[in-house]
Amino acid sequence: MLGYEYANAICRLGHTMQLLHIGSDQPIRSLDDLSWMSFEDGIEHRFLDPQGSPPVDIPPADAEGSVRAEGFRLADLAPYLPEAEFIAQYDEQLPLRHGMPFLFVQGYRTFVPSIEDATFRAPCPKVCISRWLVDVGRQKGVPEDELVHIPNGLQHQKYRLVSPVEDRPPLVSSQYRIHRVSRPAEILKVLAEVKRRVPALEATLFSTQPLVHETEPWMTVVTDPPQEFIVNEIYNRSRIYLCASRWEGFGAANVEAMACGAALVTTSNGGSDEYAIHEETALVCEPDDTAALADNVERLLQDDELRIRIAKQGMQYVRETFDWDRSAEQLVTFLDDYAANPGRYQQR
């Protein structure tokens, strides 16, 4: 999704974009397989799958959502890749005619350590989507010039207010993800505790996969909903959006919900530092403090004045701070600097 949003925004800036689509669980053979995403007309699309150009073996995710490190080299696709100025990948065996490499660093403690360590060791620039990922790079000894902070953007025409903040049911929503850092069990624990205190509570969980935890009858579970449904029927109906993650690279769903008028209750998980200012744009607590999460949810359910203030300030903050066109402009500026002085980024 990150690459798709940047491709659209950079294309709108008048630059040439080529997107290489590589299927993992299922091959991507045409834009029909990406019907959930809209692309600008000027983007060139290339589709590679086992029945197309080369046999591509991308390692699957394990039971906890981590991707195994072995099995896929971009250099294997070299005969099928176009020549370019830049490529948002790194492979030491890939010829430079396919572009000077850079990497998007989108998270930490999400994949297996071998993948994350290899990302930070790669001798090329790392575009970090949040400041805490820059700090992680520094802690790992990455040269300062190789670390670039460019925050994610937001599609304001999609994620927008359609239901008044003031007139919403006592609904708390959350994205359910089967991953150890997302802590789905803690989300259910927090909701159950708040329900005990506030019997009128409603809850909606949405997920791209079937849930592996048991839920209470009063919890609504929506599997693989379309984006418009998430915006209109979940974010815009919710008084509160709940995030219990231990770590987030950025936390796109948090920002989407804030843009739609839901007051955010979140842990301090790294990525949330970009937008969750305690008592101003969100209520924030430490990652392992589920009791504080429950307290914060209850507090906003019981104090409409506080909830409405935080929801409106959060909505304004993300509207003013995050924009894909602005992020694309920053990325293009960085790439221009990179092209002018590749050695500055320890390019091979």
C-alpha positions in Angstrom: 0.0 0.0 0.0 2.8 2.4 0.9 4.4 2.0 -2.6 1.1 2.4 -4.3 0.3 5.6 -2.6 3.7 7.0 -3.4 3.4 5.9 -7.0 0.2 7.8 -7.3 1.5 10.9 -5.6 4.8 11.0 -7.5 2.9 10.5 -10.8 0.7 13.5 -9.9 3.9 15.5 -9.5 4.7 14.8 -13.1 7.3 12.1 -12.7 7.5 8.7 -14.4 6.6 5.7 -12.2 6.9 2.0 -12.9 5.3 -0.5 -10.5 6.4 -4.1 -10.4 3.7 -6.3 -9.0 4.9 -9.6 -7.6 2.3 -12.0 -6.2 2.9 -13.9 -3.0 0.0 -16.0 -1.8 -1.8 -15.3 -5.1 -0.3 -14.0 -8.4 -1.2 -10.5 -9.5 -1.7 -10.7 -13.2 -3.6 -7.5 -13.9 -5.1 -4.5 -12.2 -8.3 -6.5 -11.8 -6.5 -8.3 -9.0 -6.0 -4.9 -7.3 -9.6 -3.6 -7.6 -9.5 -2.2 -4.1 -6.8 0.3 -5.2 -7.1 3.1 -7.7 -4.0 4.2 -9.7 -3.2 7.3 -11.7 -3.3 6.8 -15.4 0.4 7.6 -16.0 1.8 4.7 -14.0 3.4 1.8 -15.9 2.5 -1.5 -14.4 4.5 -4.7 -14.8 3.2 -8.1 -13.6 5.4 -11.0 -12.7 4.1 -14.3 -11.5 4.9 -18.0 -11.7 2.9 -18.3 -15.0 4.3 -15.0 -16.4 7.9 -14.1 -16.6 10.1 -15.8 -13.9 9.2 -18.3 -11.2 8.9 -16.1 -8.1 9.1 -17.7 -4.6 8.3 -15.1 -2.0 8.5 -16.6 1.5 5.1 -16.9 3.2 4.2 -15.4 6.6 4.5 -17.7 9.7 1.7 -18.2 12.3 2.6 -14.9 14.0 2.7 -12.9 10.9 6.4 -12.7 10.4 8.0 -13.3 7.0 10.8 -15.9 6.8 14.1 -14.5 5.4 15.1 -17.1 2.9 14.0 -17.8 -0.6 13.7 -14.6 -2.6 16.3 -12.5 -4.4 15.4 -9.4 -6.5 18.5 -10.2 -8.7 16.6 -13.3 -9.9 14.2 -10.9 -11.7 17.0 -8.8 -13.3 16.2 -9.9 -16.9 12.6 -8.7 -16.4 13.2 -5.4 -14.7 13.2 -2.1 -16.5 16.1 0.3 -16.4 15.4 3.2 -13.9 17.0 5.9 -11.9 15.9 4.6 -8.6 14.5 1.4 -7.1 12.9 1.1 -3.7 14.7 -2.2 -3.1 18.2 -3.4 -2.3 20.0 -6.4 -3.6 23.8 -6.4 -3.8 23.7 -8.6 -6.9 21.2 -6.4 -8.8 22.9 -4.3 -11.6 22.8 -0.5 -11.0 21.1 0.0 -14.4 17.9 -1.0 -12.6 18.2 2.1 -10.3 20.1 3.4 -7.3 18.6 1.5 -4.3 16.9 2.9 -1.3 14.6 1.2 1.3 11.4 2.1 3.0 11.7 1.2 6.7 8.1 0.6 7.8 8.5 -1.2 11.1 10.7 -2.8 13.6 10.2 -6.0 15.7 7.6 -7.0 13.2 9.6 -9.3 11.0 12.3 -11.8 11.9 15.5 -10.2 13.1 17.5 -11.4 10.1 15.3 -9.4 7.8 15.3 -6.3 9.9 19.1 -6.4 10.6 19.7 -6.8 6.8 17.6 -3.8 6.1 19.5 -1.5 8.4 22.9 -3.0 7.3 22.2 -2.4 3.6 24.6 0.3 2.2 21.9 2.6 0.9 19.5 5.2 2.2 16.7 4.2 4.5 13.5 6.2 4.3 11.9 5.8 7.7 8.1 6.5 8.1 8.4 7.6 11.7 11.0 9.2 13.9 11.4 6.3 16.2 12.6 4.1 13.3 15.3 6.7 12.7 16.2 6.3 16.3 16.4 2.5 15.9 18.7 3.0 13.0 21.0 5.3 15.0 21.0 2.7 17.8 22.2 0.1 15.3 25.0 2.3 14.1 23.5 3.4 10.8 25.3 6.5 9.5 23.2 9.6 10.0 23.2 10.4 6.2 21.6 7.1 5.5 18.5 7.8 7.7 15.7 10.0 6.2 12.5 10.7 7.9 9.4 11.1 5.7 6.1 10.4 7.4 3.3 8.5 5.8 0.5 10.5 4.1 -3.2 10.2 4.3 -5.9 10.2 1.6 -8.1 13.0 2.8 -10.7 12.5 0.2 -11.3 9.0 1.5 -10.7 9.3 5.2 -13.0 12.1 6.1 -15.8 13.1 8.5 -19.2 12.0 7.3 -20.9 11.6 10.7 -20.9 14.3 13.4 -18.4 13.6 16.2 -21.0 14.7 18.8 -23.8 12.2 17.8 -22.3 8.7 17.9 -23.2 5.5 19.7 -21.0 4.2 22.6 -19.0 2.3 20.0 -15.3 1.4 20.3 -13.6 -0.1 17.2 -10.3 -1.7 16.6 -8.4 -3.5 13.9 -7.7 -7.1 14.7 -4.4 -8.4 13.4 -2.9 -11.8 14.0 0.5 -10.7 15.1 2.3 -10.8 18.4 3.0 -7.0 18.4 -0.6 -6.1 17.7 -1.8 -7.9 20.8 -5.3 -8.9 19.7 -5.9 -10.8 23.0 -5.2 -7.6 25.0 -7.7 -5.7 22.8 -10.4 -8.2 23.7 -9.4 -8.1 27.4 -9.6 -4.3 27.4 -13.0 -4.3 25.7 -14.4 -6.9 28.1 -13.2 -4.9 31.1 -14.8 -1.7 29.8 -18.0 -3.6 29.0 -18.1 -4.6 32.7 -17.9 -1.0 33.7 -20.1 0.5 31.0 -22.8 -2.0 30.0 -23.9 0.1 27.0 -20.6 -0.4 25.3 -20.6 -1.6 21.7 -17.5 -2.9 20.0 -16.6 -3.6 16.3 -13.5 -5.5 15.3 -12.4 -5.6 11.7 -9.8 -7.8 10.1 -8.5 -9.1 6.8 -8.4 -12.6 8.2 -10.8 -14.8 10.4 -10.3 -14.2 14.1 -8.4 -16.9 16.0 -9.6 -15.7 19.4 -13.1 -16.2 20.8 -15.2 -13.0 21.0 -18.2 -12.1 23.1 -21.7 -12.0 21.5 -21.9 -8.2 21.9 -18.8 -7.7 19.8 -19.4 -7.2 16.1 -16.7 -8.9 13.9 -16.3 -7.8 10.2 -14.0 -9.8 8.1 -12.3 -8.2 5.0 -14.6 -5.3 4.7 -14.3 -2.9 1.8 -12.6 0.4 2.5 -15.8 2.5 2.1 -17.5 0.3 4.8 -14.5 0.9 7.2 -14.7 4.6 6.6 -18.5 5.0 6.8 -19.7 2.2 9.1 -16.8 1.7 11.4 -14.6 4.8 11.7 -17.4 7.3 11.3 -19.7 5.5 13.8 -17.0 5.1 16.5 -16.7 7.3 19.5 -13.3 5.7 20.2 -10.6 3.9 18.2 -8.5 1.5 20.3 -4.9 0.5 19.6 -3.1 -1.9 22.0 0.0 -2.6 19.9 3.4 -2.9 21.6 5.1 -1.5 18.5 3.8 0.2 15.3 5.9 1.4 12.5 3.4 4.2 11.9 -0.1 3.0 12.7 -2.0 3.9 9.6 -5.4 2.7 10.9 -5.0 5.0 13.9 -4.6 8.1 11.7 -7.4 7.0 9.4 -9.8 6.7 12.3 -8.7 10.1 13.7 -9.4 11.7 10.3 -12.9 10.3 10.5 -13.6 11.8 14.0 -12.9 8.8 16.3 -11.0 9.8 19.5 -7.8 7.7 19.7 -6.9 5.6 22.7 -3.5 4.1 22.1 -0.3 2.8 23.6 3.0 4.6 23.2 4.2 2.2 20.5 6.8 4.2 18.5 4.8 5.1 15.5 2.0 6.7 17.6 4.5 9.4 18.7 3.9 11.0 15.2 0.4 12.0 16.0 -0.8 10.8 19.5 -0.2 13.7 22.0 -1.5 12.8 25.4 -4.6 14.8 26.5 -4.5 16.8 23.2 -5.0 14.5 20.2 -5.3 11.1 22.0 -5.1 9.4 25.4 -1.8 7.5 25.6 -0.4 4.9 28.0 2.5 2.5 28.2 2.3 -0.5 26.0 1.9 -3.2 28.7 -0.6 -1.3 30.8 -3.9 -2.8 29.8 -5.5 -1.4 32.9 -4.7 2.1 31.8 -6.0 1.4 28.3 -9.3 0.3 29.8 -9.3 3.4 32.1 -8.7 5.7 29.1 -11.5 4.1 27.0 -13.9 4.4 30.0 -12.9 8.0 30.6 -13.8 9.0 27.0 -17.0 7.1 27.1 -18.1 8.9 30.2 -16.7 12.3 29.4 -18.3 13.6 26.2 -16.7 17.0 26.5 -13.2 15.5 26.7 -13.9 13.0 23.9 -15.2 15.6 21.5 -12.3 17.9 22.2 -9.7 15.2 21.6 -11.5 13.9 18.6 -11.7 17.3 16.9 -8.1 18.2 17.8 -6.9 14.8 16.5 -8.9 15.2 13.3 -7.4 18.7 12.7 -3.9 17.5 13.5 -3.8 14.6 11.0 -5.5 16.7 8.4 -2.8 19.4 8.7 0.2 17.0 9.2 -0.2 14.0 6.9 -0.7 14.2 3.1 0.6 11.9 0.4 1.3 14.7 -2.0 3.4 16.5 0.6 5.2 13.2 1.5 5.9 12.6 -2.2 7.4 16.1 -2.6 9.8 15.3 0.3 10.7 11.9 -1.2 11.4 13.6 -4.6 13.6 16.2 -2.9 15.5 13.4 -1.2 16.0 11.5 -4.5 17.2 14.6 -6.2 19.9 15.0 -3.4 20.7 11.3 -3.7 21.2 11.6 -7.5 23.4 14.6 -7.1 25.7 13.0 -4.5 25.3 9.2 -4.3 28.5 8.9 -2.3 27.0 10.8 0.6 24.7 7.8 1.2 27.6 5.3 0.9 26.3 4.0 -2.4 28.4 1.1 -3.8 
